[in-house]
Amino acid sequence: MKYFFNHEWNLLEKNLIMATCFMSGIIIGFMFAPIKRGIYCGNHNGNTDITRE
């Protein structure tokens, strides 16, 4: 742990650590987010008319 905080990071290492933390946060957020009314991929414009001419 001491090495981690005292290490001098180059630009690539900083970017990789930031990207890893960001992606980990997204994954953890999706795992712990409550799902309400299920998952639906579609349009919610209120059009329920099935019989089209």
N, CA, C and O atoms as a GROMACS GRO file, in nm:
protein
  212
    1MET      N    1   0.083  -0.119   0.000
    1MET     CA    2   0.000   0.000   0.000
    1MET      C    3   0.088   0.126   0.000
    1MET      O    4   0.056   0.225  -0.065
    2LYS      N    5   0.197   0.119   0.073
    2LYS     CA    6   0.288   0.233   0.078
    2LYS      C    7   0.347   0.261  -0.060
    2LYS      O    8   0.362   0.376  -0.099
    3TYR      N    9   0.379   0.155  -0.134
    3TYR     CA   10   0.432   0.170  -0.269
    3TYR      C   11   0.329   0.236  -0.361
    3TYR      O   12   0.364   0.318  -0.446
    4PHE      N   13   0.203   0.199  -0.344
    4PHE     CA   14   0.097   0.254  -0.430
    4PHE      C   15   0.086   0.405  -0.414
    4PHE      O   16   0.073   0.476  -0.514
    5PHE      N   17   0.090   0.455  -0.293
    5PHE     CA   18   0.074   0.599  -0.270
    5PHE      C   19   0.203   0.678  -0.296
    5PHE      O   20   0.196   0.797  -0.328
    6ASN      N   21   0.318   0.616  -0.281
    6ASN     CA   22   0.445   0.686  -0.301
    6ASN      C   23   0.499   0.670  -0.442
    6ASN      O   24   0.603   0.728  -0.474
    7HIS      N   25   0.432   0.595  -0.527
    7HIS     CA   26   0.478   0.570  -0.664
    7HIS      C   27   0.449   0.692  -0.752
    7HIS      O   28   0.342   0.753  -0.741
    8GLU      N   29   0.543   0.728  -0.837
    8GLU     CA   30   0.521   0.836  -0.932
    8GLU      C   31   0.464   0.776  -1.060
    8GLU      O   32   0.529   0.695  -1.126
    9TRP      N   33   0.342   0.816  -1.094
    9TRP     CA   34   0.270   0.759  -1.206
    9TRP      C   35   0.299   0.836  -1.334
    9TRP      O   36   0.308   0.959  -1.333
   10ASN      N   37   0.313   0.762  -1.444
   10ASN     CA   38   0.322   0.830  -1.573
   10ASN      C   39   0.180   0.846  -1.628
   10ASN      O   40   0.084   0.798  -1.567
   11LEU      N   41   0.165   0.913  -1.741
   11LEU     CA   42   0.033   0.947  -1.793
   11LEU      C   43  -0.048   0.823  -1.829
   11LEU      O   44  -0.169   0.820  -1.802
   12LEU      N   45   0.014   0.722  -1.888
   12LEU     CA   46  -0.058   0.601  -1.925
   12LEU      C   47  -0.112   0.529  -1.802
   12LEU      O   48  -0.227   0.484  -1.802
   13GLU      N   49  -0.032   0.519  -1.698
   13GLU     CA   50  -0.078   0.452  -1.576
   13GLU      C   51  -0.192   0.528  -1.510
   13GLU      O   52  -0.287   0.467  -1.461
   14LYS      N   53  -0.185   0.660  -1.509
   14LYS     CA   54  -0.293   0.740  -1.453
   14LYS      C   55  -0.422   0.719  -1.530
   14LYS      O   56  -0.529   0.703  -1.470
   15ASN      N   57  -0.413   0.720  -1.663
   15ASN     CA   58  -0.533   0.701  -1.745
   15ASN      C   59  -0.592   0.561  -1.726
   15ASN      O   60  -0.714   0.546  -1.721
   16LEU      N   61  -0.508   0.460  -1.717
   16LEU     CA   62  -0.558   0.324  -1.697
   16LEU      C   63  -0.627   0.309  -1.562
   16LEU      O   64  -0.730   0.242  -1.552
   17ILE      N   65  -0.571   0.369  -1.458
   17ILE     CA   66  -0.633   0.360  -1.326
   17ILE      C   67  -0.765   0.435  -1.324
   17ILE      O   68  -0.862   0.387  -1.265
   18MET      N   69  -0.771   0.553  -1.386
   18MET     CA   70  -0.897   0.628  -1.390
   18MET      C   71  -1.003   0.552  -1.470
   18MET      O   72  -1.118   0.547  -1.428
   19ALA      N   73  -0.966   0.493  -1.583
   19ALA     CA   74  -1.061   0.417  -1.663
   19ALA      C   75  -1.110   0.293  -1.588
   19ALA      O   76  -1.228   0.259  -1.595
   20THR      N   77  -1.020   0.226  -1.517
   20THR     CA   78  -1.058   0.108  -1.439
   20THR      C   79  -1.155   0.146  -1.328
   20THR      O   80  -1.254   0.076  -1.307
   21CYS      N   81  -1.128   0.254  -1.257
   21CYS     CA   82  -1.219   0.297  -1.150
   21CYS      C   83  -1.354   0.338  -1.206
   21CYS      O   84  -1.458   0.307  -1.147
   22PHE      N   85  -1.355   0.408  -1.319
   22PHE     CA   86  -1.480   0.452  -1.381
   22PHE      C   87  -1.564   0.333  -1.425
   22PHE      O   88  -1.684   0.328  -1.396
   23MET      N   89  -1.504   0.238  -1.494
   23MET     CA   90  -1.577   0.119  -1.540
   23MET      C   91  -1.622   0.032  -1.424
   23MET      O   92  -1.731  -0.025  -1.428
   24SER      N   93  -1.540   0.021  -1.321
   24SER     CA   94  -1.581  -0.055  -1.203
   24SER      C   95  -1.701   0.009  -1.136
   24SER      O   96  -1.791  -0.061  -1.089
   25GLY      N   97  -1.703   0.142  -1.130
   25GLY     CA   98  -1.817   0.212  -1.073
   25GLY      C   99  -1.944   0.190  -1.152
   25GLY      O  100  -2.052   0.174  -1.093
   26ILE      N  101  -1.934   0.187  -1.285
   26ILE     CA  102  -2.052   0.162  -1.368
   26ILE      C  103  -2.104   0.020  -1.344
   26ILE      O  104  -2.224   0.000  -1.328
   27ILE      N  105  -2.014  -0.077  -1.341
   27ILE     CA  106  -2.055  -0.216  -1.321
   27ILE      C  107  -2.117  -0.236  -1.184
   27ILE      O  108  -2.220  -0.301  -1.171
   28ILE      N  109  -2.056  -0.180  -1.080
   28ILE     CA  110  -2.110  -0.192  -0.945
   28ILE      C  111  -2.245  -0.121  -0.936
   28ILE      O  112  -2.335  -0.170  -0.868
   29GLY      N  113  -2.259  -0.006  -1.002
   29GLY     CA  114  -2.386   0.065  -1.002
   29GLY      C  115  -2.497  -0.016  -1.067
   29GLY      O  116  -2.609  -0.018  -1.015
   30PHE      N  117  -2.468  -0.081  -1.178
   30PHE     CA  118  -2.570  -0.165  -1.242
   30PHE      C  119  -2.606  -0.285  -1.156
   30PHE      O  120  -2.721  -0.327  -1.153
   31MET      N  121  -2.508  -0.341  -1.086
   31MET     CA  122  -2.536  -0.459  -1.004
   31MET      C  123  -2.623  -0.426  -0.883
   31MET      O  124  -2.706  -0.508  -0.844
   32PHE      N  125  -2.606  -0.309  -0.823
   32PHE     CA  126  -2.678  -0.276  -0.701
   32PHE      C  127  -2.799  -0.184  -0.723
   32PHE      O  128  -2.870  -0.153  -0.628
   33ALA      N  129  -2.823  -0.142  -0.847
   33ALA     CA  130  -2.938  -0.055  -0.875
   33ALA      C  131  -3.067  -0.138  -0.870
   33ALA      O  132  -3.071  -0.249  -0.922
   34PRO      N  133  -3.171  -0.083  -0.810
   34PRO     CA  134  -3.297  -0.157  -0.807
   34PRO      C  135  -3.364  -0.154  -0.944
   34PRO      O  136  -3.367  -0.051  -1.010
   35ILE      N  137  -3.418  -0.268  -0.985
   35ILE     CA  138  -3.489  -0.277  -1.111
   35ILE      C  139  -3.637  -0.261  -1.081
   35ILE      O  140  -3.695  -0.340  -1.007
   36LYS      N  141  -3.697  -0.157  -1.137
   36LYS     CA  142  -3.838  -0.130  -1.114
   36LYS      C  143  -3.916  -0.157  -1.241
   36LYS      O  144  -3.878  -0.109  -1.348
   37ARG      N  145  -4.023  -0.232  -1.232
   37ARG     CA  146  -4.110  -0.268  -1.343
   37ARG      C  147  -4.038  -0.347  -1.450
   37ARG      O  148  -4.078  -0.343  -1.567
   38GLY      N  149  -3.935  -0.418  -1.416
   38GLY     CA  150  -3.863  -0.499  -1.513
   38GLY      C  151  -3.779  -0.417  -1.608
   38GLY      O  152  -3.764  -0.296  -1.591
   39ILE      N  153  -3.725  -0.481  -1.705
   39ILE     CA  154  -3.643  -0.414  -1.806
   39ILE      C  155  -3.721  -0.416  -1.936
   39ILE      O  156  -3.765  -0.522  -1.980
   40TYR      N  157  -3.737  -0.302  -1.998
   40TYR     CA  158  -3.811  -0.291  -2.124
   40TYR      C  159  -3.733  -0.204  -2.220
   40TYR      O  160  -3.700  -0.090  -2.188
   41CYS      N  161  -3.705  -0.257  -2.336
   41CYS     CA  162  -3.637  -0.180  -2.439
   41CYS      C  163  -3.739  -0.147  -2.547
   41CYS      O  164  -3.779  -0.234  -2.624
   42GLY      N  165  -3.778  -0.024  -2.552
   42GLY     CA  166  -3.878   0.013  -2.652
   42GLY      C  167  -3.917   0.158  -2.639
   42GLY      O  168  -3.850   0.236  -2.572
   43ASN      N  169  -4.026   0.194  -2.705
   43ASN     CA  170  -4.072   0.331  -2.708
   43ASN      C  171  -4.192   0.346  -2.617
   43ASN      O  172  -4.288   0.269  -2.626
   44HIS      N  173  -4.190   0.444  -2.530
   44HIS     CA  174  -4.299   0.469  -2.436
   44HIS      C  175  -4.373   0.596  -2.477
   44HIS      O  176  -4.387   0.688  -2.395
   45ASN      N  177  -4.419   0.603  -2.600
   45ASN     CA  178  -4.485   0.725  -2.645
   45ASN      C  179  -4.636   0.723  -2.621
   45ASN      O  180  -4.704   0.820  -2.653
   46GLY      N  181  -4.690   0.616  -2.564
   46GLY     CA  182  -4.832   0.609  -2.533
   46GLY      C  183  -4.917   0.554  -2.645
   46GLY      O  184  -5.038   0.542  -2.628
   47ASN      N  185  -4.859   0.521  -2.756
   47ASN     CA  186  -4.935   0.467  -2.868
   47ASN      C  187  -4.959   0.319  -2.844
   47ASN      O  188  -4.867   0.238  -2.850
   48THR      N  189  -5.087   0.284  -2.817
   48THR     CA  190  -5.120   0.144  -2.791
   48THR      C  191  -5.214   0.087  -2.896
   48THR      O  192  -5.267  -0.022  -2.878
   49ASP      N  193  -5.236   0.158  -3.005
   49ASP     CA  194  -5.325   0.114  -3.112
   49ASP      C  195  -5.254   0.009  -3.196
   49ASP      O  196  -5.157   0.038  -3.265
   50ILE      N  197  -5.303  -0.114  -3.190
   50ILE     CA  198  -5.240  -0.226  -3.261
   50ILE      C  199  -5.294  -0.235  -3.404
   50ILE      O  200  -5.222  -0.276  -3.496
   51THR      N  201  -5.420  -0.197  -3.423
   51THR     CA  202  -5.483  -0.210  -3.556
   51THR      C  203  -5.454  -0.089  -3.641
   51THR      O  204  -5.521   0.014  -3.629
   52ARG      N  205  -5.356  -0.098  -3.724
   52ARG     CA  206  -5.321   0.010  -3.815
   52ARG      C  207  -5.376  -0.021  -3.953
   52ARG      O  208  -5.384  -0.138  -3.991
   53GLU      N  209  -5.411   0.080  -4.026
   53GLU     CA  210  -5.463   0.061  -4.160
   53GLU      C  211  -5.359   0.090  -4.264
   53GLU      O  212  -5.386   0.079  -4.384
   0.00000   0.00000   0.00000
